[in-house]
């Protein structure tokens, strides 16, 4: 049965390396700052898929500037770390987490990736299973390139990884993070694990993950 599920998932998401694991479904999603309701933070910039494009949200502390530097960053939901590395350039340290959840409207098991960019430090490594609200890193400013903030994305397309220009700029590929969280704050807890594809995107050469 696991092999059959692997084949079906491979056809569905276009696996790159064919890696899969079994894990429990997420039982809800919270904000990645000021858990669980982003208390003490504000959304300085939202998602915009038309020019000027911004693929996610920028979260800042109410104090502005670098007042939130080193603040804790949390996993928005239960999942598995699929990428954790310092890619430098405009990103700095980045974590990607894959989540499996049951969509309330349809009852289908679905998957999303959450991305956490410009971190000061990374406290997880590739392959770690994490829980909603678990500290995964700290707020950064990409070595002074920006005022400290978190760049946060949620993607429906599991093949994006760090190559955002490889797919179309559409809501088929990206979720509005705040809308997604509000619609999935509390989901039914399920104990039976599901098969989750993990090897679905390419990585930067030399940044295969911590």
C-alpha positions in Angstrom: 0.0 0.0 0.0 2.8 2.4 0.8 4.4 1.7 -2.6 1.1 2.4 -4.4 0.8 5.7 -2.4 4.3 6.6 -3.4 3.6 6.1 -7.1 0.4 8.1 -6.9 2.1 11.0 -5.0 4.9 10.9 -7.5 2.5 11.4 -10.4 0.6 14.1 -8.5 3.4 16.4 -7.5 6.2 15.5 -9.9 8.8 14.2 -7.5 12.4 15.2 -8.1 14.2 12.7 -6.0 11.3 10.4 -4.9 11.8 11.0 -1.2 8.8 10.4 1.0 8.1 9.9 4.7 5.1 9.2 6.9 3.9 11.8 9.4 0.7 12.9 11.1 -1.5 15.6 9.7 -1.3 19.1 11.0 -4.1 19.9 13.5 -4.1 23.7 12.7 -1.9 26.6 11.7 -0.8 29.7 13.7 1.2 32.8 12.9 5.0 32.4 12.9 5.6 35.4 15.2 4.0 36.4 18.5 2.4 33.0 18.8 -0.4 32.2 18.4 -1.9 35.5 17.2 1.0 37.6 16.1 0.7 39.8 19.3 3.3 42.5 19.3 3.8 42.4 15.5 2.2 43.8 12.4 2.1 42.8 8.7 4.3 45.5 7.1 3.8 44.1 3.6 1.3 41.5 2.3 1.3 39.1 -0.7 1.0 40.7 -4.1 1.3 38.6 -7.3 1.1 41.5 -9.7 3.9 44.1 -10.1 5.5 44.9 -7.8 5.4 41.2 -6.9 5.7 40.1 -3.3 5.2 36.4 -2.8 4.5 36.4 0.9 4.2 38.6 4.0 6.7 40.7 5.9 6.2 40.6 9.7 7.7 43.3 11.9 7.7 44.1 15.6 5.7 47.1 16.7 8.9 48.8 17.8 10.1 49.1 14.2 13.7 49.0 13.0 15.8 46.3 14.5 13.7 46.2 17.8 12.6 42.7 16.9 16.1 41.4 16.0 16.6 37.9 17.6 12.9 37.5 18.4 11.7 33.9 18.2 10.3 32.5 14.9 7.9 29.6 15.2 6.7 26.8 12.9 3.2 27.7 11.7 2.1 24.1 11.8 3.2 20.5 12.4 5.5 19.4 9.6 8.9 18.3 8.4 11.9 20.6 7.7 12.8 20.1 4.0 15.4 22.9 3.8 17.5 24.8 6.4 20.5 26.8 5.0 22.2 30.1 4.6 21.8 31.0 1.0 23.2 34.5 1.5 22.3 36.9 -1.5 19.0 38.6 -0.7 17.8 35.7 1.5 20.2 35.0 4.3 19.2 32.0 6.4 16.0 30.2 5.3 13.9 27.4 6.6 11.3 25.5 4.5 8.7 23.3 6.3 6.3 20.9 4.5 2.9 20.4 6.1 0.2 17.8 5.4 -3.4 18.7 6.4 -7.0 17.7 5.7 -8.9 20.5 3.8 -12.1 21.0 5.8 -14.1 22.0 2.7 -13.4 18.8 0.7 -12.0 16.3 3.2 -9.0 15.8 1.0 -5.4 15.5 2.3 -3.4 18.4 0.9 0.2 19.7 1.3 1.7 23.2 1.6 5.2 24.5 2.2 5.9 27.4 4.6 9.0 29.5 4.1 10.8 31.6 6.7 13.4 34.0 5.3 16.1 36.5 6.6 16.6 34.5 9.8 19.4 35.5 12.2 19.8 31.9 13.4 18.4 28.5 12.4 17.5 26.0 15.2 16.4 23.1 13.1 17.9 20.9 10.4 16.6 19.2 7.3 14.6 16.1 8.2 13.5 17.3 11.6 9.8 16.8 12.5 8.5 20.0 14.1 5.3 21.0 15.9 3.1 24.0 15.6 4.5 26.8 17.7 8.0 25.2 18.0 10.8 27.7 17.8 12.7 27.1 14.6 14.9 30.2 14.4 15.3 33.9 15.3 14.3 37.1 13.5 17.1 38.5 11.3 18.0 41.3 9.0 20.2 39.4 6.5 23.4 40.8 7.9 22.1 44.4 8.0 20.7 44.4 4.4 17.2 45.2 5.8 15.6 46.3 9.0 14.8 43.1 11.0 11.7 41.3 9.8 10.4 37.9 8.8 9.6 37.1 5.2 6.9 34.4 5.4 5.3 32.5 2.5 2.9 29.6 2.1 3.0 27.7 -1.2 0.6 25.2 -2.7 3.2 24.2 -5.3 5.6 21.8 -3.8 8.3 22.2 -6.5 9.2 25.8 -5.9 11.9 25.5 -3.2 14.2 28.5 -3.6 13.4 28.9 -7.3 10.3 31.1 -7.2 10.7 32.2 -10.9 10.3 28.6 -12.0 6.4 28.8 -11.8 3.7 31.2 -12.6 2.8 34.0 -10.2 -0.7 32.8 -9.3 -2.8 31.7 -6.4 -2.6 28.2 -7.9 1.0 28.2 -6.6 0.9 30.6 -3.6 -1.5 31.0 -0.7 -2.1 34.3 1.0 -0.5 33.4 4.3 -2.9 35.3 6.6 -6.0 34.1 4.7 -4.7 30.5 4.8 -4.0 30.6 8.6 -7.4 32.1 9.4 -9.1 29.4 7.4 -7.1 26.6 9.0 -6.6 27.7 12.6 -7.9 24.6 14.2 -8.3 21.3 12.3 -9.5 17.9 13.5 -6.6 16.0 15.2 -5.9 12.7 13.4 -3.5 10.1 14.7 -3.0 8.0 11.6 0.1 9.1 9.6 0.0 9.8 5.9 2.6 9.5 3.2 4.2 12.9 2.5 6.5 13.6 -0.5 9.7 15.5 0.5 12.1 15.4 -2.5 10.1 17.6 -4.8 12.4 20.6 -5.5 15.9 21.4 -6.5 18.3 23.1 -4.0 21.1 25.6 -4.5 24.4 23.9 -5.2 26.3 24.0 -2.0 23.2 24.7 0.1 21.7 21.3 0.4 20.7 22.0 4.0 22.1 21.9 7.5 
